[in-house]
Amino acid sequence: MTDQLRAKFENIELNAGLGKISAFISMTLSLLCLFGALCFLFPSVLTTPELRPLYSKHSDLFYFSLMAGIIISAGFGAFSAIVRQNRYGFYGLCLALIAAVLGCGVIQAPVLPSVPFYAGFDYFVLTLIILALVFIPLEGFFAKNPKQKILRVGWVTDIKYFMFSHIGIQLFSFLTVMPIQYWITHLPSNPIVPWVQAQPIWLQFIELLIVVDFTTYWLHRAMHEVNFLWRFHAIHHSTEHMDWLASSRLHIVEVLMTRFIATLPIFLLGFHTSAVFAYLVFISFHAIFIHSNVRFRFPYLRWLIATPEFHHWHHSSEKPAIDKNYAAFIPLYDVIFKSVYMPNHLASVYGTVGYKIPNSFVQQFTWPFKKYIQRFQQRFGKPKDPL
């Protein structure tokens, strides 16, 4: 997407009476329905294997939900296009009609053979719908910054990160989990594993929070204090508007490093699958919550569990807050290692200091490498021909 087109989407004013609200609803819902219809047509390639039994058990519910979504998006699109003369409503209507054509062929769709890879479109659609239904109203009623728009500057870039991280879940798992599993199978048996697995699931869940957050605390701190690592982590800090989507802005190199470090103690200590699953669900929701645009203070709980107030200060560009509050879940680590910052007021200014990071998704991917590419070119590049 070009900078001009992205800027146009990010500057949409959702004013009532102009057809823009209905057009936005139509385009968003029709795109999700289009992804959903493709998932029905090509389940072996586009859906997540762990979720397929759920689709088989409740196939009618998901199919009628898809049809309802198509009808609603088409209705909003038609209203915006015909009554309000808004071209984006026409685009939404066209996408809804394409989704309807694909969706109507679901019953006759061939069953594809199992393949060793999948895209995970369904995971992206389901999580986006669920999180949007939770956090958009939450931020609307309890906003820390009431003037911040839902479609604030940078939302298009962040939705791309959200889509990439959810559709690329298999890629991330392959690049992080597989090497660890291969390495552990060649290690001698760990005597701690039977002791850990004999504990109650709830206790393993708590231990996971403590152990994993300790390792990620030091990785996070290194990302701020080691210049090479900071160039990747700076992408996450480049957002100047905190909300639930801001948590998705992570460079792929940072994602791989963080998931590798977080996964390593899980496998080494042999935590039970149920505890790990509960931990992943909880920590994923918590990571989105602490980035959200909410004004909750939690005066006592904030010293036990990382809150939006705590993490917003980590993203603050105010000088006293820079390189503070590294813990993802347990603020006590910042207290012990003297990196905590919690004044009596809320953070209000965000972003990186001294760095000009581009807004484009693709340009942000290449930005951390430019410094080293330029050094390489200066050292080994061809000298300019004399005039």
N, C-alpha and C positions, 0 to 999 in steps of 0.2 A: 504493500500500500504506500503510495507516494505521501510525502509530507503534507502536500496541499489537501489531499483527500482525507488524511487522518485528522488534520486540523479542522476540516469542515465537520467531521463527525463529532469531534471533541467540543466544538463550539455550538452544538445544537441547543437551542433554548426551548425547553419543554413548556411552552406557554399554552394555556387552555384556549380553545377557540380557533386555533390555527391548524389543527390537524396533526401537529407534531407529536403529541402524546400518543395518539392512536397509531400514527405511522411507526413510532419507535416500538410500541407493543407488537404491532404486526410483523415488523422486520425481525425482531428478536425471537418471537415465538415461532415464526415460520422457519427461521434458520434451525432452531432446535428440532422442529418437526421434520425438517429435511434430513438432519442427522439421524433422527429416530427412524424414519422410513428406510434409510439406507441400512441401518442396523438390523431391521426386520428382514430386508432383502438378502443381506450378506452376513448372517450371524457368525459364521465360522471365522471371518476375517476381521470384522469391525467390532465385535463385542468381547467383553472380558469373560474368560472361561469361568471364573468363580461366581459370576452373576447369571450364567445361562440356566442353571436349574430353577432360579427364581422366575425367569421368563417363561420357562416351560410350564411351571405350576400355575402361573397367573397370566397366561398368554392373552386371554380375552380382555383382562383389565388393562394391560399395556396397549393392546390394539385399539380399544375404544378411547383410551386416554390420548393416543396419537390422533385419532379422528377428531376428538373434541378440540385438541390444540389446533388442528388445521382449520376447523370451522371458525374458531375464535379469531385466529390470526387473519383469516380471509375476511371476516366481518369487519375487523378494525381497519384492515387495508382498504377495503371497498369504501368504508365511510370516509377515510382520510383522502382517498384518491378522488372519489366522485363528489362528495359533499364539500370537502375543504380544498379540493384541487391541489393536493400535496403529492408531489412526484414520489416521495419516499413511501407513501401509502401504496402507490401503484407497484413499487418494487416489492413491498411486503406481500401484496396480493399475488404477484407473479410467483414468488417463492412458495407461497401457500399452495398454489395450484400445482406446482411441480411436485411438492411433497404429497399432494393428494393423488397425483398420477402414480407416483412410486408406491404410495401406501395402499392403493387399491389393488395392487398386484401382489400384496403380501401373501395371500392364501395360496397363490399359484407359484410362489417363489421356490426355486430348487433348493434342496438341502445340500450344502457344499460339504466336501470331505474335510476332516480336521486338518489344520495346517499348524506348523510350529510357531507361528507368529500371529499377533492380533493387533488391531489399532486402538481399541478401547474408546470408540466414539460414545458408547453408551455410558461409560464412566464419566466422561466429560459432561454429557447432557444431564444426567441424574444429579451429579454433585453441583453443577451450576444452578439448576432449578431449586434444589433444596437449600443451598447456601443463600441464594438471592431471596427466597421466601423468608428466611430467618433474619438476615442481616440488613436488608434494605429497610424493612419496617423498624427494626431495632435502631438503626442509625437515624431514621426519620423522627422517632419519638424521643430518643435520648442523645441527640447529636451534641458532640463537644463543640463542633463548628457548624452551627445551623445554616450558615451562608454557603457552605460547600455543596455543590451540585452532585446529583447522582452520576451524571455524565461529566465529571470534572476532567480537567486537563490530564491526559495520560491514561484515561480509562481504556482506550483502544489498544494501546501497547500492553497494558496489564491483562486484558482479556486474552490477548495472544499468548502471553506467558501462562495464563491459567489453562488454556487449551493445550498448549505444548506439553506442560507438565503432566496433564491428565491422560492425554492420548499417548504420550511417551513413557507411560508407567512401565511397560515391558522392557523398553530400552534401558531405563534407569536400573531396573531390577537385574537385568542381565549384566550390566557393567559394574554393579556393586555387590550384589548377593552371590553371583556365580563365582567370582574369584575367592571370596571368603569361604564359601562352601568347599571349594577345591582345596584351599590351604588347610582348613580344619580337618578334612578327611585324612590328611597326611601327618597330622599331629598325634602324639600319644593321647590316650583317653584322659579326659580331665576329671579328677576326683571330685571337683566342686559340683559338677552337673547333677549327679543324683541327689545331692543335698538341696540344691536349688529347686529341682523339680518336685521334691517331696513337700515343699511348702505350699500353703494355700494360695490360690490364684490371686486373691486380693493383695497378699503380701508380696508376691512376685511383681504385681502391677506397681506397687509403691517402690520396690527396689529398682525396677526398670526406670522409673522417673528419676530416681536419685543417681543411678550409675550413668545413664545415657546423658543426662543434663550436665554431669561433671565433665564428661569427655567433650561434649559439644561446647561447653563454656570455654575451654581452652582453645578449641579450634576457632571459635568465634572471635576470641581475643587475638589469636594469631592473625586472623583475617584483617584486623584493624591495625596491628602493629608491624606486620611484615608487608612491605610495599608491594611485592609481587602478588600476594594473596588479596591485598586490599583492592587492587584494580578490578578484580572479579566481584568482590563484595560491594564495591562502590555502586554497582548497578542497582543493587537492592536499595541503597540509600539515596538513589537519584530522584525518587519520587518526592514531590513537594506537597503531596496531599495524602493524608493517612485515611484509609478506609479498608474494608474487608478484601478488596481486590488487590491492594498494595502488597499483601503478603505473598502474592504469586510472582512478583518481579524478582526473579533469581536467575543468575547466569548459570548455564548448564554445568560449567566447571565447578561452581560452588555447590550445586545440587548433588553432583557426584561425590565430591569430597565429604559433604555433610552426611549424606546417606551411608557412605562407607564407614565413617567414624562412628555413626550412631548404630549401625548394624553389627559392627564388630563385637562389642560386648554382649549383644543379644545372643549371638551364636557361641561365643566363647564360654558364656556361663550357662547356656542351655535352658533358657526360660521356656516355659510351656507355651504352646501355640495360642491358647486362649488368652493368656496374659499379654502376649505380644500383640494380638489382634485388638484387645481392649486398649492397650497403650497407643497403638497407631491411630485408632479412631479418636481417642481423647486428645492426643497431642496435635493431631491435624486440625481439629475444631478449635483448640486452644490457640494455635498459631494464628489462625484467621481472626479470632476474637481480639487478641492483644494488638492487632493492627487496626481494628475497626474505629470508626469515628463516633465514639461514645464517651460520655462524660463521667462514667462511674469512677468513684475514688477507692472504695473498699478500704477504709482507714486502718483496719486491723489485718485483714486477709492479705493485703498487698505486701506484707513482709514475709509471708509464707509461700505465696503463689504469685508468679508474675502476672500483672494486670495490664490493661491498656495504658493506664497512667504511667506505669513503670517502663513499658516498652516504647511508648511515645517519646520519652526522654532519651532513649537510646537513639532514636531517629532525629532528634532535635539538632538543628545547626547552631544553637546557642553555644558559645564557647565553653561554659562550665559543664555542659552535658556531653561534649564530644568525647568519644571513647569511654563511655560509661554504660552500665547496665547490660552486661553481656549475657547473662543467664536467660535461657529460653523459658524456664519454668520455675526455678528455685532461686529467688533473690538472695538467699543466705550466702550463696557462693560469691556474689558481688560484695556482700558485707565482709566476709572473711578475707577476700583477696583485695579489698579496698578499691573497688571499682564501681561503687554504688553512687547514684545521684538521685535524690528524691526531695526536691523543694516543696514548698507548700502550695504552689500554683501549678497549673497544667501547661504542658508544652504547646507551642503555637506555631513555631517556624521549623520547617523540615528541609532536608536536602543535603547535598554534599557541599563542602566548603573548599574553594580553590580548584575545583574540577568542572570542566564544561562537558557534560555527558550528553550525547545526542538523545532525541526522543524516540527514534525509530527502533523497532524490535531487532532488525537485522544489524543496524549500526551499533546497537548496544552489545550485540554478540561479538562483533569484531573489535570494539573499542579497547578492551584490555590488552590486545595483542599489538596495537598500533605502535606503541612506544618501542617495543622490542623489534618490530619490523623496520622501523625507521633507523634504529641503531645498526641493524644488520645491513641495511642499504647504504648507510654512511660508511660502514667499515669495508664492505665487499662490493659496493656498487661501482659501476664504471665511471671513471672521471669524465667530466664534461669536456667536449672538444673545445680547444681554444678558438676564440673568434679570429 
